[in-house]
Amino acid sequence: MVEINLYPWRNELRQYQETVTKRLCWSALFLAMLCSGGIEGWLWRQGSLANERIMHIHDEISQYAQYEAHLHAGSNQLSIAELNERMGRLAQTAQFLSLLHSEPDADLCFSTITRKDNVILFSGQSRSHADLNKFLHQWMAATLFTDIHIDEITEHEDGSLHFRFQGTENAV
């Protein structure tokens, strides 16, 4: 009978398998450490961003507290004269709006009405110069203004007008 010694071949195979197994284990360990380090770095960055946001919020709270203290330190009460002036302006505005609402069929349309201090700016459209002139002469709310200045009149191709004028309110 022939004897074949397979021991050296088996020994080499076992050593090869051990080497591959060790490489795989070390690679898996390195990959796990690399992932762990990446996650730890990301979490550290998120924590520092959260700390920055918290510091920003604390700064805003302290600024608000200083602002609130400043408000309470100063007089936040209206004087009688200021209160009377505001009530007068409110009554004047209510009168103006009621007169504006009660206008007869006007051949014009206001697109914007804005207030800047005691000046009210009007802009809108009219069918013609005559309609705008008629409206301004018959406008009941005109008595609420010391003067009315026409700033701009633009005529469109269809004959309609775009106008802008301002009225300075009477003193309260």
C-alpha positions, 0 to 999 in steps of 0.5 A, spaced: 500 500 500 502 506 498 502 512 503 501 519 502 503 524 507 498 530 506 500 533 513 504 538 509 499 540 505 494 540 510 498 544 515 499 550 509 492 550 508 490 551 515 496 556 516 493 560 510 486 560 513 488 562 519 492 568 516 486 570 512 481 569 518 486 574 522 486 579 516 479 579 516 478 580 523 483 586 523 480 589 517 473 588 521 476 591 527 479 597 523 473 598 519 469 598 526 474 603 529 474 607 523 466 608 523 466 609 531 471 615 530 467 618 524 460 617 528 464 620 534 467 626 530 460 627 527 457 627 534 462 632 537 460 637 531 453 636 533 454 638 540 459 644 539 453 647 534 448 646 539 452 649 544 453 655 539 446 655 538 445 655 546 450 661 547 446 665 542 440 664 545 443 666 552 445 672 548 438 674 546 435 673 552 440 677 556 439 683 550 432 682 551 432 682 559 437 689 558 431 692 553 426 690 558 430 693 564 431 699 559 423 700 558 421 699 565 427 704 567 424 709 562 417 712 563 412 708 558 406 712 560 403 717 555 402 724 558 395 727 557 397 731 551 400 725 547 394 721 549 389 727 547 393 728 540 392 720 539 385 721 540 384 727 536 388 723 530 384 717 531 377 721 531 380 725 525 382 718 521 375 716 523 371 722 520 376 721 514 374 714 513 367 715 514 367 721 509 371 717 504 366 712 504 360 716 503 362 719 497 357 719 491 359 715 485 366 718 483 369 716 477 375 715 480 378 709 484 384 710 489 389 704 489 393 706 495 392 711 501 398 711 506 399 716 512 406 718 513 406 723 520 400 728 518 401 727 510 396 722 507 398 720 500 393 718 495 394 714 488 389 711 484 386 712 477 381 716 474 377 716 467 379 723 465 382 730 468 375 733 468 373 727 473 379 728 477 378 736 478 370 735 479 372 730 485 377 734 488 372 740 488 366 736 491 370 732 495 367 733 502 374 730 506 378 736 503 376 740 509 380 735 513 386 738 510 390 744 510 393 743 503 392 738 497 398 738 492 398 733 486 404 730 485 403 726 479 398 725 473 400 720 468 395 719 462 394 712 459 393 711 451 386 709 453 385 716 456 385 714 463 389 717 468 394 715 474 394 720 479 398 721 486 397 727 490 398 728 498 394 732 503 397 735 509 392 734 515 389 739 519 392 740 526 389 736 532 
